[in-house]
Amino acid sequence: MPEVQLHQDGHPAYRRQVRFDWSNLPRHWVPGDPFTTHMINVLHLLLPEGERHFIKAVLEASSLVDDPELEAAIKPFIQQESWHAWAHQVVLDRLAEQGIDTAPYTERLGRSLSIILGDPPKFFPAPLKRWWLYRRLADVASLEHFTAVLGQWVLRNKGLEHAGADPVMLDLLRWHGAEEVEHRSLVFDVYQHVCGSYWIRAFSMLMTAPLFVGWWIAGARYLMSNDDTIDQKWRWRDWRRAARKDLLPGPWNFIFVVPLRYMRRGHHPGPEADTQLALEYLEFSPTAREARERAQAHERAMAAQAAHD
């Protein structure tokens, strides 16, 4: 029998256990631009809550997967997502030190996601419980579409660098974006493998896109209203202004064009981003390089211990 290929483009290879030092992170890490700072800071609020539910849905669906390549890719996907959640959660601790308590927002978000992406009602019969899992997977695939697009955007972005954005934060965003690009097809492929219904997939994007954008805007409003160093309200014109400066993705593209692309019948996440670009950044990233060196040192130590024993 031919050897089974256990890795393909759009599926993750392994987790990179990066660590970031936030002790010197300024409150407005895009200098003089609290709007852009807080718009991007919302990711630290959204992603830890969301990725915990992503992991749960994919884990539950894994029992239905009988394709060796998909089975092999699920574990590193879950490992990557769990590390993403941890890395962003640490930033929330830094925001708390700066006087911005994010708990009221994240607790509301957590309750909402538990309803949408949590377990089905206990009284559901087995067929409805199976449909509920398919819908959750489709929701996660829709959200992974957004994270892949955001990942590709931040990897190519030059505006934040030119604006003097904090290099540690920029490295976090690009490391996370690169891994989102790397595993952009995994959830979609699992969904197609276990269900594949276009109508469930399209319905999920119709529901999740406005919710995702709505929670993002609500998060930015929350952060700005709780930042006692500014007297500024969230405005659409500021989003458009930041997008013109290449500091944020454009609202029109993000709210309408990206979801519509996903809703094409023949859509697949593969063409949405460039894996090679992501891998090149992961080779360059200072924190990813340090994580790689730590992992290699650990492997050498384990091998030496085994040889000694």
GIWO-V477047 format. One record per backbone hydrogen bond with DSSP energy under -1.0 kcal/mol. CO is the residue of the C=O (numbers start at 1). NH is the residue of the N-H. If there is no record, write none. Layout:
co = {CO CO}
nh = {NH NH}
//
This chain:
co = {8 10 16 22 29 30 33 34 35 36 37 38 40 41 42 42 43 46 47 48 49 50 51 52 53 54 55 56 57 58 61 62 67 68 69 70 73 74 75 76 77 78 79 80 81 82 83 84 85 86 88 89 90 91 92 93 94 95 96 102 103 104 105 106 107 108 109 110 111 112 113 121 125 126 127 128 129 130 131 132 133 134 135 136 137 138 139 140 141 142 143 144 145 146 147 148 149 150 151 152 153 158 159 160 161 166 167 168 169 170 171 172 173 174 175 176 177 178 179 181 183 185 186 187 188 189 190 191 191 197 198 199 200 201 202 203 204 205 207 208 209 210 211 212 213 214 215 216 217 218 219 220 221 222 227 235 236 237 238 239 240 241 242 243 250 251 252 252 253 256 257 258 259 261 264 269 270 274 275 276 277 278 279 280 281 285 286 287 288 289 290 291 292 293 294 295 296 297 298 299 300 301 302 303 304 305}
nh = {11 185 18 25 166 33 37 38 39 40 41 42 43 44 45 46 47 50 51 52 53 54 55 56 57 58 59 60 61 62 64 65 71 72 73 74 77 78 79 80 81 82 83 84 85 86 87 88 89 90 92 93 94 95 96 97 98 100 99 106 107 108 109 110 111 112 113 114 115 116 117 124 129 130 131 132 133 134 135 136 137 138 139 140 141 142 143 144 145 146 147 148 149 150 151 152 153 154 155 156 157 162 163 165 164 170 171 172 173 174 175 176 177 178 179 180 181 182 183 184 186 189 190 191 192 193 194 195 196 201 202 203 204 205 206 207 208 209 211 212 213 214 215 216 217 218 219 220 221 222 223 224 225 226 230 239 240 241 242 243 244 245 247 246 254 255 256 257 258 260 261 262 263 264 267 272 273 278 279 280 281 282 283 284 285 289 290 291 292 293 294 295 296 297 298 299 300 301 302 303 304 305 306 307 308 309}
//
